[in-house]
Each structure stands twice: as structure tokens, then as C-alpha cells.
């Protein structure tokens, strides 16, 4: 999976940031980015690929800026999911 990580991260970031895609799909890609950030951050450092960590963090902050009022019927929103993602990556 590691050789394909840049492609997968690009796709997940694009889907996560696209407000025209359903929340359920975006939720899955946000969780994917969280998992990649947690699991492969050491790999990115070793391979001098810190731009991938930066790409995930930038995506997280952009999602955190979304309004929670756009998702009144959901328990979570891209805003809350991104804050969890950023927190877990920072640990």
C-alpha cells in the first residue's frame, strides 16, 4: 500500500473537501485520512515525505472551518470529525 499512499491521500483529500458529495462518503474518507496520518506518519518522516502529513493537516483545518449548522440531522459533521482527526494525528 505504501507506494500508492500519495495517490490515495490525494483522492481522499479531494473527496473529503467536496461539499457536493454526501456526508456518508466524506465521513469514510475523513476516517481514512485519520488512520493514514496515525499509521504512516513515521513512514512519511523516514521517506522525507512530510508534505503528505501537511496535506492531511491542511485538509483537517479546512474541514474544521465548515459550519456544523449544515448538518442538523447528523450527530457528527466534517467539522467535528476533522477535529478528532487532527487531535489523533497530533498525539
Order of alpha helices (4+ residues) and beta strands (2+ residues): alpha-alpha-alpha-alpha
